[in-house]
Structures are given as C-alpha cells and as structure tokens.
Amino acid sequence: MGALSRFISPKAIAVIGGGTWCENVVRQCRDTGFTGPIWPVHPKKTELGGLPAYPDLASLPGVPDAAFIGVNRELTVTVTAELSKMGCGGAVCFAAGFSEAVSELADGAELQAKLVEAAGDMRVLGPNCYGIVNALDGMALWPDRHGMAPVERGVAVIGQSSNVLINLTMQRRGLPLAAVVAAGNQAQTSMSDLGIALLEDPRITALGLHIEGISDLPAFEELARRASDLGKPIVALRVGSSQQAQAAAVSHTASLTGSDAGARALLKRLGIAQVDTPTELVETLKLLHVTGGLRSSRIASASCSGGEASLMADMGEVAGVVYPPLNAQQSDGLRAALGPKVALANPLDYNTYIWGDEAALTATFTALCDAELGLGCVVVDYPRDDRFEAPDYDQVLRAVAKTGEVTGTPMAMVSLLSEGLSEAVAQRALELGVVPLCGMGDALRAIRAAAEVGARSGDNQRPAPVLQPLNGHGDPRVFSEAEAKALLSGFGVRVPKSQRAMTATEAGVQAEEIGFPVVLKGEGIAHKTEAGAVVLNLTEARTVTEAAKSMPAASFLVEEMITGTVAELIVGVTRDPAHGFVLTLGMGGILTELIRDTVSLLVPACREDVQSALSDLKTGALLTGYRGRTPANLDAVIDTVMALQKLVTDHAEALHEIEINPLICRAEDAVAADALIRMEEQP
C-alpha cells in the first residue's frame, strides 16, 4: 500500500481532542479489535474513553502511525503540523469549515490550503470526514457507530458522504466489508490515492465508490489502470444524474450531455461498472467479491414457480440481462432430471416434483448451467427464521454450491424480496462460494453491472488519456454558421457549397451561381426550424428572394440542397470541466431532443469505439441498410467524427461546444448540413 500503509494499517494510534466524538473513536478502536496502543491526547483530561490521556503530543511514549484529530478547524491546522513534524504516518481531520463551506466562511479555502501545507509529507484524510474503518486489521478511526465485523478478506468502499458510508456498514445482506473510508474534502489525499492503496492489499477483492465529484481526472484514470493491472474490479455509485445541462449551452448537444453523461462515459471508458442505487452497489460488490466480474450477461435461471420464472424474465429484460434458449444438451439433461411433465425453458420453472430431493435438485441445476453462461441463478426465498426451520431450503443451497463445483459456472441464489435471504443464510452461501443476491430487481441490475466489468477485464488495450479542457482567455462567442462550416471544412469535414448574402435580392443571385435546388437559411439563429429561418428545396431565384424577405434575419446563407439522405445524425462535443470533452452521437434533425436517441463518449474516442457507439443507437440500423434500404457510407460518417475530434483537440483551450446537426449520411459521403460552434477568441 506504499506511503499510505502506515496510515491504513497502523500499529499505534493517537486520538487528539476531548469531545464525545473522540471518546467514540477510542471505544470504536477497542471494540473493533485493535490490539496496538491507543494514546488519547487532551490538555486537561486525565482519561478519555476508559484510557489514560496525555497532556500533549510531546508526552506520547512513541510516534503514532495514525491519528484522529477531533478539535476545531483552526487548531486542526496546528495539530496537523505537530503530527507531521514528529513523523506520524497520517491523520483524519474530522473538523468541518474548510473548502466545503466557502459560501458561509470566507476563509474556508485559505484554511484548507494552510492545512495541506501544515501536513507536509504526512498523509491527511479530509477535512470534513469521519475517517477509516479497517476490519482486516481491527482499526477504526471513526467517531460514530459502524456495523462492520472482522473479516479475513473482502471489499472496500470509499465515499464522500460519511453518513452514507455509516448506512452501508449496517447492511444485512452478507457483504464482507473489509474497509470503509470517508474521503471528505480530499484536500490532499484523494479517492484515487485511497483506492490504489486499498486495492494493493491482497486481502481486498473489489472496490466500491460513492462519488459526488471527481476532482483529479488523471489520478482517477490511474486508479482504473492500477485496478486493471491487479485484476480487481471497481463499481461506482455516482450522484448528480438529476442536474440540468449547462445553463450557457445553446446547442442540442449540450442539452443531451451535461455532467451525468460525461461521468457515465468516463466510467464506461475506464471499465468501471456504474450502478444507480446503494442496494445495487451492495449486490454488485457481492458478485465482484466472489467472481471478480462476470464474463457475460447471459444467464440461466431456475425456480420452482412459474410466477418467479416470469418475473425473472420480465425484470431481466428491463435490467439488460439475456436468457439464451436451451441447447440440446441442456434440454436432454433437464428432461432426464425432471421427467416428462415439466416444460423446459430458460428461465426454468422446475416445478415442485423434485423438492426435498437434493440429488435431483443438483442434477437439474447442473444440467441447466451451460459452460458458456456468465451466471447460473436459482430463485429461492427462505421462510422467516423466527417462525420456521427450513432444512429443505438448505438442500437447495447445497445443490447450488455443488453445481458451481461441477460445472465451473459462477452460481447465485436470488431472492424475490430483499429479506428472502437472511444475513445468516447469505453468509453461509458465501462460505460455499455462492453469491447471495437479495431482491430480484437489485440482483438483476447487479448482474448486468458485474458483466460490464467482466467484459473489460480481458481487454489489454488501455484507453488514451481523456482530453482535458484547458484554461481559456475569456467568454465564448457563437460563430456564425458560415464561420463554423469554414472551420469544419479546414479539418476535412464535407460541407455544402454555400454563399453568404446580405440582402434578399443578393440571396437570389447567389442561388443561381450555386445551382438549384438550394436551401436558404437566416443567419444568427440557433434553432432555425423553430424560428422559421430555414426553407428547403428552392428551385428559382425569385422564390429564394421571396423566402429571404419573409425571414427574421438580417443576412442569409444560400447552400446547395443535399439530397439522397439515408439518415440524419447529430454529432456534437461539449466541454465538461470534470470529465473532459463529451462527444455525443445520435439521431439528428428537428426531432433530436424529442427522440433523445444518443450515445456519449469522451474525446479522444478511437474509430472502433465510434463505430460501436453508432451501432448502440436504437436508430443505428438506419445507417446499415434497415429493411433493405440503401446503407450509408459508414466510413465517411466515422471520418467526420474523427475530424471533429481533431478540431476539438487543436482548440481545447478555447472550445466550449460544437455541433453538427444534421450530419446528412448518404451512400457516397456524409455532409455537415448545419453547424454551431461556441468558442473563445484565441490570441
């Protein structure tokens, strides 16, 4: 664990402060099983949490490896400097009132900078955080209750909300939590630093993240690379999906991206699974702990109820898992195990004929679990353990475990309701190598997430570093369409032949020079169709002039009419300070925001990723010849996207957003029929 190892796995601990929080830390360390010395420090108290207290740091009998600083924010800086000077390994800074409170405290950011300076080479966690619980080594620099118990191996979770982490430690779903760390303000030590340190511990099997924001993008990319090198998966629960798109955006693209799209694109790019709820995080971590990630989302399901089989089918389709049809070998094996009365399918209702027959259950589950599956699932909810004994249900658990041993297929028990698998049952399942998944909906979404991780685990190709927005020089301006297209053309994007006209009469003259039919557009209007500032398929100079006179514009753009359209796409890029430049591909034209069929990537994206993203669109089949129609020139489409990315890379310091909408995709080429650029002036 490198420089953080002393801090995370200390031999001696100091607790500085005298309030209830500090007393709790002393008690939590003792209750969690810490066997090293704990040194409370307080200038007046002689005892704290049942241990003798020292009046100051200079009086300690040794140098602590880790410390909990539970004093006010100003004194926290002073104590941090003293600990650093004496050679302490790291300190939890509990106090608030630093950069997180700049709207209330004018000196918050300044005080945080002083804290970092005072720490020097010593690691600082926070400020404004609860700290660390390390159940592997029985250490809890944690000022409140937690629900963790000693484990020999398990998963780690890092978050920015101490209360969310407390609640996660109270889970009763059998998740083996090895370490929980609250990162707080990340003034010096980031989630990425902590994640790498934890994953390098051979006892940590997987990492969960609760992310409110990514402060250091290159460090986060390094975390993903290190996790991949170690073969340990990461799953993230990120908040912020409800935030509105950038307020200053004027393009369709920006209304379709924003920070959530950027975050999702980043996590996918880095091979980190993303979940949407805390319960999905817990269930996914259980899967990752046992399996390391599923090789696919192709699963089989068995239950003794047709209703459960139907629910698995319906909910699985929504969650994004696949139930492949039974092959001949599976069907033959199931028929031999179940007899002629059971209808064979996947998901399977094996009925109740074999209930209580452990050998028959094992034979059934073994026949169902084909070697190509990502996971085998058996649906079962145990009866209430406060009212019933259930030895026959334990037969199912043993049969599931035996199936995993015989077939090599990862196996899971899935309960309909979250309480259908008690904590005791879940722990027994884990001991047998079976994943206990609590609650059918959470389980199926967790399976999809674990398959996303597994699909990337064998990929030796590393994505290029994300292009980061550079500091600009001022406020951006919206380029005219003619300016935007000229810039695009300079990077190899095909644009229509066009001429600018300052009067309606001049527009008619320009149309004759270009050749009919033409398109007339009013300049300086972002959404031209809605404003009545675009007219298509004009075939005479007179009609061009008349159309120009009726437009709410002072100048005009006359362009060749592009015909032979196969499909219309939107291709755009927006600046996302937290995640780089977000590249959005989707159905274009006037229905872009209504249909909202888009996929987001981060710049730079390779040709293969762009092609894959286009195929992921619901309307992507239009590009490849839907129902016998003429296909678009896909290479030309991808060439356009790559050229646009080159433009973004060359103007990363000034570009805020760029959009081609529509990109008219034809059998012979792809043409940028309309374009918008918002960019700062460059010196």
C-alpha positions in Angstrom: 0.0 0.0 0.0 3.0 2.3 -0.2 3.0 5.6 1.6 -0.5 5.0 2.9 0.2 1.6 4.5 1.2 3.0 7.9 -2.0 5.1 8.0 -4.5 2.5 6.9 -2.9 -0.4 8.9 -1.3 1.3 11.9 0.5 -0.2 14.9 -0.1 2.7 17.2 -2.9 5.4 17.2 -3.3 8.8 18.7 -6.7 10.5 19.3 -6.5 14.2 19.8 -9.4 16.1 21.4 -11.8 15.7 24.3 -15.4 15.7 22.9 -17.8 12.8 22.6 -16.5 12.1 19.1 -13.0 11.4 20.3 -14.3 9.2 23.1 -16.2 7.3 20.5 -13.0 6.8 18.4 -11.2 5.3 21.4 -14.1 2.9 22.1 -14.5 2.0 18.4 -10.9 1.1 18.1 -11.1 -1.1 21.2 -14.4 -2.7 20.1 -13.2 -3.3 16.6 -10.3 -5.3 17.9 -7.3 -3.0 17.6 -4.5 -4.6 19.7 -1.9 -1.8 19.5 -1.6 1.2 21.8 -4.2 3.9 21.7 -3.0 7.3 23.0 -5.7 9.9 23.8 -4.4 13.4 23.9 -6.0 16.3 25.9 -4.5 19.2 27.8 -6.9 18.9 30.8 -8.5 15.4 30.9 -6.6 12.6 32.5 -8.8 9.9 31.0 -10.7 9.5 27.7 -12.8 6.6 26.6 -11.5 4.5 29.5 -7.8 5.1 28.7 -5.3 7.4 30.4 -4.9 10.6 28.4 -1.6 12.5 27.7 -1.5 16.3 28.0 0.2 16.9 24.6 1.8 15.2 21.7 5.3 15.6 23.1 4.3 13.4 26.1 3.4 10.4 24.0 5.6 7.3 24.6 6.1 6.9 20.8 5.2 8.1 17.3 1.7 7.2 16.2 1.2 5.6 12.8 -2.2 7.2 12.5 -4.1 9.9 14.4 -7.7 11.2 14.7 -7.8 15.0 15.1 -11.1 16.0 16.7 -10.5 19.7 17.5 -11.8 22.9 16.0 -10.8 23.9 12.5 -8.1 26.4 13.4 -6.5 24.1 16.0 -6.7 21.2 13.5 -4.1 23.0 11.3 -1.7 23.5 14.3 -2.1 19.8 15.5 -1.5 18.6 11.9 1.8 20.5 11.7 2.9 19.0 15.1 2.0 15.4 14.0 3.8 15.9 10.7 6.9 17.2 12.4 7.1 14.2 14.8 6.8 11.7 11.9 3.2 10.5 12.1 2.0 8.4 9.2 -1.4 10.0 8.6 -4.2 11.9 10.3 -8.0 12.0 10.0 -9.2 15.6 10.0 -12.7 15.5 11.5 -13.4 19.2 11.6 -15.6 21.0 9.0 -15.4 24.6 7.9 -12.9 24.3 5.1 -13.4 24.5 1.3 -16.8 22.8 1.6 -18.1 25.9 3.4 -16.7 28.7 1.3 -20.2 30.2 0.8 -20.5 30.5 4.6 -16.9 31.0 5.6 -14.8 33.4 3.5 -11.5 31.8 4.8 -12.6 28.2 4.2 -10.4 27.6 1.1 -7.5 29.5 2.6 -7.6 27.5 5.8 -7.7 24.3 3.8 -4.6 25.4 1.9 -2.9 26.0 5.2 -3.9 22.5 6.4 -2.3 20.9 3.4 0.9 23.0 3.9 1.0 22.0 7.6 0.7 18.3 6.7 3.9 18.3 4.6 4.7 14.7 3.8 2.2 13.3 6.2 -1.0 11.9 4.8 -4.2 13.8 5.6 -7.7 12.4 5.2 -10.4 15.0 4.8 -11.0 17.5 6.3 -14.7 17.2 7.0 -14.8 13.4 7.2 -15.3 10.6 9.6 -12.2 8.6 8.7 -11.4 4.9 8.3 -12.7 1.5 9.5 -10.3 -1.3 8.6 -12.0 -4.6 9.6 -9.0 -6.6 8.3 -6.7 -5.2 11.0 -9.3 -4.2 13.6 -8.8 -0.4 13.3 -11.5 2.2 13.5 -10.5 5.9 13.3 -14.3 6.5 13.2 -16.3 8.7 15.6 -19.6 7.0 15.3 -21.2 3.6 15.2 -20.5 1.2 12.3 -21.8 -2.2 11.5 -18.6 -3.9 10.4 -17.2 -7.1 11.8 -13.7 -8.7 11.5 -13.1 -10.4 8.1 -10.1 -12.1 6.6 -10.8 -10.8 3.1 -13.5 -8.7 1.5 -14.4 -5.5 -0.4 -13.5 -1.9 0.3 -15.8 1.1 -0.1 -14.7 4.8 -0.4 -17.2 7.6 -0.3 -17.5 11.4 0.2 -20.6 11.2 2.5 -19.8 9.8 5.9 -23.4 9.2 6.7 -24.0 7.2 3.5 -21.0 5.1 4.5 -22.3 4.5 8.0 -25.6 3.2 6.5 -23.7 0.9 4.1 -21.9 -0.6 7.0 -25.2 -1.5 8.6 -26.3 -3.7 5.6 -27.6 -7.2 6.4 -27.1 -8.7 3.0 -23.9 -10.7 3.7 -21.5 -8.3 2.0 -18.0 -8.9 3.5 -16.9 -5.3 4.2 -13.1 -5.2 4.7 -12.6 -1.4 4.8 -14.6 1.8 4.6 -13.0 5.2 4.1 -14.6 8.6 4.1 -12.6 10.9 1.8 -14.2 14.2 2.8 -12.8 17.3 1.0 -9.9 15.3 -0.5 -7.6 18.3 0.3 -4.5 16.2 -0.1 -5.4 12.5 -0.3 -7.9 11.7 -3.0 -10.3 8.8 -3.5 -7.9 7.6 -6.2 -5.0 7.6 -3.8 -7.0 5.7 -1.3 -8.4 3.3 -3.9 -5.0 2.3 -5.2 -3.7 1.8 -1.7 -6.6 -0.4 -0.7 -6.5 -2.5 -3.9 -2.9 -3.2 -3.5 -3.7 -5.1 -0.3 -4.1 -8.7 -1.4 -7.0 -9.2 1.1 -9.1 -6.6 -0.7 -11.1 -8.3 -3.6 -13.0 -5.4 -5.1 -13.7 -1.6 -4.7 -16.9 0.3 -4.4 -17.0 4.1 -4.8 -19.7 6.6 -3.8 -18.8 9.6 -6.0 -20.1 13.1 -5.6 -17.4 14.6 -7.9 -14.1 13.8 -9.5 -11.5 16.4 -8.5 -8.5 14.9 -10.3 -9.2 13.2 -13.6 -5.6 11.9 -14.4 -5.5 10.4 -10.8 -8.8 8.7 -11.4 -7.6 7.3 -14.7 -4.5 6.0 -12.8 -6.8 4.3 -10.3 -8.6 2.4 -13.1 -5.3 1.4 -14.7 -3.9 0.1 -11.4 -7.1 -1.8 -10.7 -6.9 -3.4 -14.2 -3.3 -4.4 -13.6 -4.2 -6.0 -10.3 -7.2 -7.7 -11.8 -9.6 -6.2 -9.2 -12.9 -4.7 -10.3 -14.4 -1.4 -9.4 -18.1 -0.4 -9.2 -19.3 3.2 -8.7 -22.5 4.8 -7.4 -22.3 8.4 -8.6 -24.8 11.1 -7.6 -25.7 14.0 -9.9 -27.8 12.4 -12.6 -30.6 14.9 -12.0 -28.5 18.0 -12.6 -29.6 20.0 -15.6 -27.4 20.5 -18.6 -25.1 23.5 -18.8 -27.1 26.7 -18.4 -25.0 28.6 -21.0 -25.3 25.9 -23.7 -27.1 26.9 -26.9 -26.9 23.6 -28.9 -29.0 20.5 -28.9 -25.9 18.5 -27.9 -25.4 20.3 -24.6 -29.0 19.7 -23.7 -28.3 16.0 -24.2 -25.0 15.7 -22.3 -24.0 17.5 -19.1 -22.1 16.1 -16.2 -24.1 12.8 -15.9 -23.4 11.8 -19.5 -19.8 12.8 -19.0 -19.5 10.7 -15.9 -21.2 7.7 -17.4 -18.9 7.9 -20.5 -15.8 8.2 -18.3 -16.7 5.2 -16.1 -17.5 3.0 -19.1 -14.3 4.1 -20.8 -12.3 3.1 -17.7 -14.0 -0.3 -17.3 -15.8 0.8 -14.1 -19.3 -0.5 -13.6 -21.9 2.0 -12.7 -25.0 1.4 -10.5 -27.8 3.8 -9.6 -28.8 2.8 -6.0 -27.0 1.9 -2.8 -28.6 -1.6 -2.8 -27.3 -2.2 -6.3 -23.9 -1.2 -5.1 -24.0 -3.8 -2.3 -25.3 -6.6 -4.5 -22.8 -5.8 -7.3 -19.9 -5.9 -4.8 -21.0 -9.3 -3.6 -20.9 -10.6 -7.2 -17.5 -9.0 -7.7 -16.1 -10.4 -4.4 -17.0 -13.9 -5.4 -16.5 -13.9 -9.2 -14.2 -10.9 -10.0 -16.7 -9.9 -12.7 -18.9 -12.0 -14.9 -17.8 -13.0 -18.4 -21.2 -12.0 -19.9 -24.7 -11.0 -19.0 -26.0 -14.3 -20.5 -27.6 -16.2 -17.5 -29.8 -19.1 -16.7 -32.5 -19.1 -14.0 -34.3 -21.9 -12.2 -37.2 -21.6 -9.7 -39.9 -23.8 -8.5 -42.6 -21.3 -9.5 -43.9 -20.2 -12.9 -44.6 -16.8 -11.4 -41.0 -16.4 -10.3 -39.7 -17.5 -13.7 -41.9 -14.9 -15.4 -40.7 -12.2 -13.1 -37.1 -13.1 -13.8 -37.8 -13.0 -17.5 -39.6 -9.6 -17.4 -37.3 -7.9 -14.9 -34.2 -9.3 -16.6 -35.2 -7.8 -19.9 -35.6 -4.4 -18.3 -32.3 -4.8 -16.4 -30.3 -5.8 -19.5 -29.5 -9.5 -19.0 -30.0 -12.2 -21.6 -31.6 -15.6 -21.2 -30.2 -17.7 -24.0 -32.5 -20.5 -25.2 -31.7 -24.0 -24.0 -29.4 -26.1 -26.3 -29.9 -29.8 -27.0 -27.5 -30.9 -24.3 -29.3 -28.7 -21.6 -32.7 -30.0 -22.7 -31.6 -33.6 -22.6 -30.1 -33.2 -19.2 -33.1 -31.4 -17.8 -35.5 -33.9 -19.2 -33.6 -36.8 -17.6 -33.6 -35.0 -14.2 -37.2 -33.7 -14.3 -39.2 -36.2 -16.3 -41.8 -35.5 -19.0 -44.2 -33.2 -17.0 -42.1 -30.1 -16.8 -42.0 -27.6 -19.7 -38.3 -26.8 -20.4 -37.3 -23.2 -20.9 -34.9 -20.5 -19.7 -35.9 -19.1 -17.2 -36.9 -22.6 -15.9 -39.9 -23.4 -13.7 -38.7 -26.8 -12.4 -42.0 -27.2 -10.5 -42.0 -29.0 -7.1 -41.7 -32.6 -8.2 -38.1 -32.7 -7.0 -38.4 -30.5 -3.9 -36.7 -32.2 -1.0 -34.5 -34.4 -3.3 -31.1 -32.8 -3.1 -29.6 -35.1 -5.7 -32.4 -34.3 -8.2 -32.0 -30.6 -7.5 -28.3 -30.8 -8.1 -28.9 -32.8 -11.4 -31.4 -30.2 -12.5 -29.2 -27.1 -11.8 -26.1 -28.9 -13.3 -28.0 -29.7 -16.5 -29.2 -26.1 -16.8 -25.8 -24.4 -16.3 -24.1 -24.5 -19.7 -20.4 -23.6 -19.7 -20.9 -20.5 -21.8 -23.1 -18.8 -19.3 -22.0 -15.8 -17.3 -24.0 -16.9 -14.2 -26.4 -19.5 -13.0 -29.2 -18.3 -10.8 -31.6 -20.2 -8.5 -34.5 -18.3 -7.1 -35.4 -19.0 -3.5 -36.8 -17.1 -0.6 -36.2 -18.7 2.8 -39.1 -18.7 5.3 -39.0 -16.4 8.3 -36.3 -17.8 10.6 -38.2 -16.5 13.7 -41.1 -18.8 12.9 -39.9 -21.7 10.8 -37.0 -24.1 10.4 -36.0 -24.7 6.8 -33.7 -27.7 6.3 -35.2 -28.4 2.9 -34.2 -24.9 1.7 -30.7 -25.6 2.8 -30.8 -28.6 0.4 -31.3 -26.0 -2.4 -28.3 -24.0 -1.2 -26.1 -27.1 -1.2 -27.3 -28.2 -4.6 -26.4 -24.7 -6.0 -23.0 -24.9 -4.5 -22.4 -28.4 -5.9 -23.5 -27.2 -9.3 -20.8 -24.5 -9.2 -18.2 -27.0 -8.3 -19.2 -29.5 -11.1 -19.8 -27.0 -13.9 -17.4 -24.2 -13.1 -20.2 -21.8 -13.7 -20.5 -18.9 -11.2 -23.7 -19.5 -9.1 -26.1 -17.2 -7.3 -29.1 -17.6 -5.1 -31.6 -14.9 -5.9 -34.5 -13.9 -3.6 -37.7 -12.3 -4.7 -37.7 -9.9 -1.8 -34.6 -8.5 -0.2 -35.5 -10.1 3.2 -35.8 -13.5 1.5 -32.2 -14.3 2.3 -31.3 -13.5 5.9 -27.8 -12.4 6.8 -27.0 -15.8 8.2 -28.1 -17.5 5.0 -26.2 -15.0 2.9 -23.0 -15.7 4.9 -23.4 -19.5 4.6 -23.9 -19.0 0.8 -20.7 -17.0 0.6 -18.8 -19.7 2.6 -19.9 -22.2 -0.1 -18.8 -19.9 -3.0 -22.4 -19.0 -3.9 -23.4 -15.3 -4.4 -26.4 -14.4 -2.2 -28.4 -11.8 -4.2 -31.1 -10.1 -2.1 -34.1 -8.8 -4.0 -34.8 -9.8 -7.6 -34.6 -6.3 -9.2 -31.4 -5.3 -7.4 -29.9 -8.7 -8.3 -30.6 -8.5 -12.0 -29.2 -5.0 -12.3 -26.2 -6.1 -10.3 -25.6 -9.0 -12.7 -25.6 -6.5 -15.6 -23.1 -4.3 -13.8 -20.8 -7.2 -12.9 -21.0 -8.3 -16.6 -19.9 -4.8 -17.7 -16.8 -5.2 -15.5 -16.1 -8.7 -16.7 -16.4 -7.8 -20.3 -13.5 -5.3 -19.9 -11.3 -7.5 -17.7 -9.6 -9.3 -20.6 -9.1 -6.2 -22.7 -5.4 -5.4 -22.7 -5.9 -2.2 -24.7 -5.8 0.9 -22.5 -7.9 3.9 -23.5 -5.9 7.1 -24.3 -5.9 9.7 -21.6 -9.0 11.8 -21.6 -8.6 15.2 -23.3 -8.9 17.8 -20.6 -10.2 21.3 -21.2 -7.5 23.9 -20.8 -7.9 27.3 -19.2 -9.3 29.8 -21.7 -8.9 33.5 -22.2 -12.4 34.9 -21.9 -16.1 34.5 -22.7 -17.0 32.4 -25.7 -18.9 33.7 -28.7 -21.3 31.8 -31.0 -19.8 31.5 -34.5 -22.0 32.2 -37.5 -22.9 29.1 -39.4 -20.6 30.2 -42.3 -17.7 30.6 -39.9 -18.4 27.3 -38.3 -18.6 25.4 -41.5 -15.4 27.1 -42.8 -13.6 25.9 -39.7 -15.0 22.4 -40.1 -14.1 22.3 -43.7 -10.5 23.1 -42.8 -10.4 19.9 -40.8 -11.7 17.8 -43.7 -15.5 17.8 -42.9 -17.6 17.8 -46.1 -19.9 20.9 -46.1 -22.4 22.0 -48.7 -21.4 24.6 -51.3 -22.6 27.9 -49.9 -22.6 31.7 -50.3 -23.5 34.5 -47.8 -25.9 37.1 -48.8 -26.6 40.4 -47.1 -29.9 41.2 -48.9 -32.8 39.2 -50.1 -32.0 40.1 -53.7 -28.4 39.1 -53.3 -29.6 35.7 -52.0 -31.5 35.0 -55.2 -28.4 35.9 -57.3 -26.2 33.6 -55.1 -28.7 30.8 -55.6 -28.3 30.9 -59.3 -24.5 30.8 -59.0 -24.7 27.7 -56.8 -27.3 25.9 -58.8 -30.7 24.7 -57.9 -32.2 23.3 -55.8 -30.9 25.3 -52.8 -31.6 25.8 -49.1 -32.0 29.3 -47.6 -31.1 29.9 -44.0 -31.3 33.0 -41.8 -28.0 33.7 -40.0 -27.6 34.3 -36.3 -30.4 32.0 -35.2 -29.6 28.9 -33.2 -32.7 26.7 -33.8 -33.6 27.8 -37.3 -36.5 25.5 -38.0 -38.4 26.6 -34.9 -37.9 30.2 -35.9 -38.9 29.8 -39.5 -35.4 30.7 -40.6 -34.8 27.8 -43.0 -36.5 26.9 -46.3 -35.7 23.8 -48.3 -35.8 22.8 -51.9 -36.0 26.2 -53.5 -35.7 25.9 -57.3 -35.9 29.6 -58.6 -34.1 32.8 -57.8 -37.5 34.5 -57.3 -38.6 32.1 -54.6 -35.3 32.4 -52.9 -35.7 36.2 -52.7 -39.3 36.0 -51.5 -38.3 33.5 -48.8 -35.5 35.7 -47.7 -37.8 38.7 -47.3 -40.1 36.8 -45.0 -37.3 35.6 -42.7 -36.5 37.2 -39.3 -32.8 37.6 -40.3 -30.6 40.4 -41.5 -28.2 38.2 -43.5 -28.6 34.8 -45.2 -26.8 31.7 -46.1 -27.6 30.1 -49.5 -26.5 26.4 -49.8 -26.7 23.5 -52.2 -29.6 21.2 -51.4 -28.2 17.9 -50.2 -30.3 15.0 -51.5 -30.1 11.2 -51.2 -30.3 11.2 -47.4 -30.1 7.8 -45.8 -30.1 9.1 -42.2 -29.5 12.2 -40.2 -27.2 12.3 -37.2 -26.3 14.8 -34.6 -22.6 14.9 -33.8 -21.5 17.3 -31.0 -18.9 17.9 -28.4 -19.3 19.9 -25.1 -16.8 20.9 -22.6 -17.3 19.2 -19.2 -14.8 20.5 -16.7 -15.0 17.3 -14.5 -14.8 14.7 -17.3 -13.2 16.3 -20.3 -14.9 16.8 -23.7 -18.1 14.8 -24.1 -18.7 13.5 -27.6 -22.4 12.9 -28.3 -23.7 10.8 -31.3 -27.4 10.4 -32.0 -30.4 10.7 -34.2 -30.3 14.2 -35.7 -32.6 16.7 -37.4 -35.5 18.5 -35.8 -36.6 15.6 -33.6 -33.2 15.3 -31.8 -34.4 16.4 -28.4 -37.8 14.7 -28.7 -36.4 11.2 -29.6 -33.2 11.5 -27.5 -31.6 8.5 -29.0 -28.0 9.4 -28.2 -24.7 7.8 -27.0 -21.9 9.6 -25.3 -18.2 9.0 -25.4 -15.2 11.0 -24.3 -12.6 12.6 -26.6 -10.4 11.1 -27.9 -12.5 8.1 -29.0 -11.0 5.6 -31.4 -12.7 4.6 -34.7 -13.7 1.3 -33.2 -15.4 3.0 -30.2 -17.2 5.4 -32.5 -18.5 2.5 -34.7 -19.6 0.6 -31.6 -21.4 3.7 -30.3 -23.3 4.2 -33.6 -24.4 0.6 -33.5 -25.7 1.0 -30.0 -28.2 3.7 -31.2 -31.8 2.5 -31.4 -31.9 4.1 -34.9 -28.4 2.9 -35.7 -29.8 0.3 -38.1 -30.7 3.2 -40.5 -27.0 3.5 -41.2 -26.5 -0.1 -42.3 -29.5 -0.6 -44.6 -32.6 -1.0 -42.5 -35.2 -3.4 -44.1 -33.3 -3.4 -47.4 -32.8 0.3 -47.7 -29.5 1.8 -49.1 -26.9 1.8 -46.4 -24.9 5.0 -45.5 -21.2 5.3 -46.1 -20.2 4.4 -42.5 -16.6 5.1 -43.1 -17.4 8.6 -44.2 -19.5 9.1 -41.1 -16.7 7.9 -38.8 -14.2 10.1 -40.8 -16.4 13.1 -39.9 -16.4 12.2 -36.2 -12.6 11.8 -36.2 -12.1 15.1 -38.0 -14.4 16.8 -35.4 -12.3 15.3 -32.6 -9.1 16.6 -34.3 -10.7 20.1 -34.3 -11.6 19.8 -30.6 -8.1 18.6 -29.7 -6.4 21.5 -31.6 -8.8 24.1 -29.9 -9.1 22.5 -26.5 -8.1 25.8 -24.9 -10.9 27.8 -26.4 -13.7 25.4 -27.4 -16.8 25.2 -25.3 -19.2 23.4 -27.7 -19.5 22.3 -31.2 -22.4 20.6 -33.0 -23.2 19.3 -36.4 -26.9 18.8 -36.8 -27.9 17.3 -39.0 -25.0 15.4 -40.4 -26.6 14.1 -43.6 -25.4 10.5 -44.1 -25.6 9.3 -47.7 -24.5 6.3 -49.7 -21.4 8.2 -51.0 -20.5 10.6 -48.2 -21.5 12.5 -45.1 -22.3 16.2 -45.2 -22.5 18.7 -42.3 -25.7 20.5 -43.3 -25.8 22.7 -40.2 -23.2 23.6 -37.6 -22.8 25.6 -34.5 -19.6 26.5 -32.6 -19.2 28.3 -29.3 -15.6 29.2 -28.7 -13.4 31.8 -27.2 -11.3 34.1 -29.3 -7.8 32.8 -29.5 -4.8 35.2 -29.3 
